[in-house]
Amino acid sequence: MVDKDVVRRGYDAVAETYAAERSEGGTEMDVLEAVLESLSDSPTVLDVGCGQGMPVLRRVSDAGSAVGTDFSREQLALAAANAPAAAFVQGDMVTLPFSDGVFDAVIAFHSLIHIPLNDHRAVLDEFARVLRPGGRVLLSEAPGEWTGENPDWLETGVEMQWDMAGAAATRTQLREAGFAVVDERESTETLVDDEHWLYLAGRLEEPVETENE
């Protein structure tokens, strides 16, 4: 199981190296554009696990009001330079430090995969909590469940850990958290063993009122 302190220390230690390795385009930007186009003008968007702020948070900043959150101070320092128009809050996605219903969309690229599997559903519940009705969520996930670690991530001598629930489990948990899955795309970039990242987009459905309410 992932130790979040190991993940946080890892991202602090490799901040500059990870920033240099981060892709500037590809499928994730295509699906991001599709979500941004589905929103109203000047939306308020939260980038969860924003990392160094490129390219996602900077693009979101161009579209409206952007907020980046991460639990790595070093990543947030880079993000503040790369996306100066955004606001930043250090925090844990299991208990997001935001009020209910304040965002139009939540983006979580390559961040849920660093959370212990037992907490994935709690994270998706948090995404639903901070979204307005009809709000959008967009996240990345591996095709299948996989848990692992790398003691020499990016050839830096720094340890990194992952807990990936897989697409099937994540689809189910999204629905249980109140989202309708409205789009799903496979990346053009290889993850491992010829597998590819999957990008899942969901819309928060409004609660159905009953006659007794």
N, C-alpha and C positions, 0 to 999 in steps of 0.2 A: 504493500500500500504506500502511496505517495506520502512523504513527509514534506509538508508545505514549507517548513523552515529551510530544508535542503533546496527546494525550488527557488525560494526567495533569495537565499545566499548565492545560488548559482547564477540567477539573472543579474544580481548586483555585480558579480565578479566578471561576467562575460558581456557586460552591456555594450561596449564598443565593438567587440567581435560579432555579437549577434546583430547589431545594427548594420554592419557591413555585409552580413549574409542575407539579410531580409530582402525578399523579392519586392520589386517596385510595381509589379503588374500581375498578369495572369488571371486565372478564373476568379479568384477572390475579389478582384476589383470589378469584374463584370457583374458578379452577384451583388456586390455592394451598390453599384450603380442602379441595378434593378430595384433594390429596396429603397434607395434614396428617391427614385422617380415615383415610387408609390406613396410617398409622404406628401403632406401639405407643404406650402412654401415656408421656408425658414424653420425647419423642424428642430427640436431639441433632442440630441442623440448622445447616448452614453456608449463609450468604447471601453469595454471591460477587459482588463489585461492589455492595456493600450501599448505597453512596451515603449519603444523609443519614438512612437508617434508617426512613423512613416511606414507605408504610405496612407494608412487608413484614416488616422485621426486628422491629418492635414486635409484630406479630401472631405471629410465630414465637416470640418471647420469652414470650408468653402461653401457648403450647402446650407448651413444654419448655425445654431448654437451647439457647440461640441463640449463634452465633458469627458476627460480621460481619467480612468482609475487603474491603479496597479499596486501590488504590494512591494514592489522593488523601488527603492528611492533612486537608485542609479538610473533605472529605466525612465522614471518620471522626470529626472533632471534632463535627460536627452530629449524627451518628448516636449518639454517646455521650450526648448530651443527650436525644435523642428516644427512644432505647431503652436506658435505663440498666441494665436487667437483663441485657443481652447482654455477651459478651466481644468484644474487638476485636483484630485483628492486621492490620497493614499488610503487603501482599504482592501478588505478581504471580500471576494465575491460571494462567499457563503452568507455574509451579513452585510449587504451593501449599505454604505453610510448616506442614504438618500431617503427622502419622504416618499410616500405612496403616490403613484400616478403622476409623475413629473416628466416622463420622457415619452417621445414619440417612437423611438426605436432604441434597441440595445444591440450592439455588435460585440461578438465574442469570438475572435479569430485566434486559434491556437492557445487558448487560455483554460477553457473547461477541462482540457485533457491533462492539466497539471493539478487537478483537484481529486482527492480520494474518491473512489467510485461511490462509496456510501453517501457522499455529499452532493453528488451530481443533481439529484432531484431537488434538494434544498436550493441549489444555485438557480435552477430553472424557476422554482417558486419565487425566488427573489427577483428574477427578471420580470416575471408577471406582476409582482407587487409594485415595482417602480414604473411600470408602463401605464399609459392611459388606455382605456378600452379601444380596441382596434389597433393598438400599437404593434410594431414589428420587432421580431427577434431574428438575428442572423448569426449562425455559429458554424464552426468547422468541427468535423469529427472523423475518426478513422472508420473504414468500412466494417471492421470487426473488432471485438474486444481484445485489448492487449494491455498488459502491464509490464513495465520494464524500467531499466535505469542504464545510464551510460556514465562510467567514472571519468571519461575523457571526452566530454561533449565538445564538439567543434574543435577538437584537438587542443584544448586549453588546459587539460588536467583538472577541470571542474566537473563535479558530479551533477547530473540532471535526472529527473524521474518523471514518469508519465503513468497515468491511469486513463485509458481510453475505453469508454463503454461500448463503442461500436454504434453503427447507424441504426440498427433495429431497436436497441434499447433506448437510444436517444429519441427516436421518433415516438416511442411509447411514452416516455417521460414528458416530452413536450406536450402531448395530448393530455396527459394527466394534470399538467400544470395549467391547462386552459388554452393552449395554442392549437390552431389548425395549421398543419403543415401545408404551405402553399407553393413551395418551390424546393427543388433538390437538384444539385448539380455536382458532377464529378470534375475534379481538377484536371488540368492538363499536366500538372507537375507530379512526378513520381514521389510517393511517400516512402515505401520500402517494399521489396519483393514484388515490384511491378504493381503495387496497390497505389491508389490515389486518394487524396483528401476528398471528403464529401462536404458540401456546404448546404445546410438546411435552413430554410427561411420559414418563419411561422408568423401568424397573425393572432393576437390575443382576442379571443371571442368574448363578447359581452355576456354576463350571466343571464340565464333565462329566468324571467320572473314567473313565479307560480301564483295560482289563485289565492294561496294562503298568505302570500307576502303583502 
